Amino acid sequence: MTPSIHPARRLWATLAAVLVVALVFGTGPASANTRDRDRDGMPNRWEVRHGLDPDRPNARGDRDHDGLSNLREFRNRTDPLDEDSDGDGSDDGDEVDDFDSDPKDPDSDDDGTLDGDDDADDDGVHDEDEDDADEPCVADDADADEDGIDDEDENDFGTDPADADSDDDGTPDGDDDADVDGIDDEDQDDGDHGDIDECEDDEDDDDDDLDDADDSDDDHGTDDDAVVTSPTS
């Protein structure tokens, strides 16, 4: 004969089982709200980890201006604060929408060349530079070390995107002239698309403009250090 189980023990066993299921699998909508309080499609933990506000819907935001919304960054497992998550020279949005390459793999086709240095349409322009002429300043390519050379172009010069003076010669990498052609490295790509890189020029060439102005004064015989006196009557 099978021994009977006391009703109280049976109740406690049932409650314990329900509690375990709730902890493991959640409890429906309430649990879902806890994992994504603002219901924007991105888990709270992921938002906090990437500096987003888990209490404010921000799925459409694009803080790194790479063309992928925060929600698409989450779905593609990329960094919403880094326009080039894999450091291959191509923005995450360009990789996903234009080149069908993996924004998490710097060499998606395993050909030994960074995705940004590939030329998918064989037009003689690296993929990373295809949209340079169309980028507004707010979406211009990152320059982490502020040396005047975009991070995506540092590998072209063999410089370190995290070191403003890679060769420790006392001159910022952007002001070097690696190929000795009389053009600073930061200005090498200004005419790639028949356009000037206005963002770069505005930010990095202001000092050059001032120097040119001073030189212009000297050319016209004006001594910057001379004291100008008014004629006596």
C-alpha positions, 0 to 999 in steps of 0.5 A: 500500500502506497503511503499517503502524503500529508496535504500540507507537504503536498502544498509546499512541494507544489509552491516550491516547484512553481517558484523554481519554474518562475525563477528559471523561465520567468513569469510572462509579461512581468518578467519580460518587463523586468528584463527590458523595462522600457520595452525598446527591444534591448535587454536592460543589462545590455543597455547598461553595459553599453552606456544606454538608459534602460528606462528610456526607449532609445532603439532608434538612436545611433550614438556612434553615427555608423548607420546602425540604430541601437536596436540593430547594434544589439541584433548584430552584436556590435558596439553601439558606441564604436562606429567600427566594432571590428576595427577593419576600417569600414563602419558597422552600418556600411558592412551590414547594409552595403558590403554584406560583410561581418561587422564583427570580423575584420577579414570576413572573406579570409583573403588576408586583407582587412574588409575596409581595404577591399574593393568590392566594386573594383572601382579603385576605391577602398570600401572604407573610403566609398562614402567619405564624400557623403559623410557629414562631419557628425558622421565623419570617421573616428580619429581616436588619437586625434592625430589628424588621420582617421582610424580607418586610414592609419593602417595605410600609413603603418601607424597606430590609431591609438598613438598620435605620434607612432614613430615618436618623432615629435610630430603628430602622425597626421603632419608626417609625410610618409611618402615624401610627396610634399602632402601631409598624411592627414591630407592624402585622401582629401581629393579622392572623390574630387571633393575636399574632406571638409570635416578634417580640414575644419578640425585639423588645418586651422593652425595651417591656415593661421600659419599661411596667413602669417606667411602671407603677411611676411610676403607682403613685407609686413613684419609681425613683430614690428611696432606700428607708429602713427605719423606725427603731425 
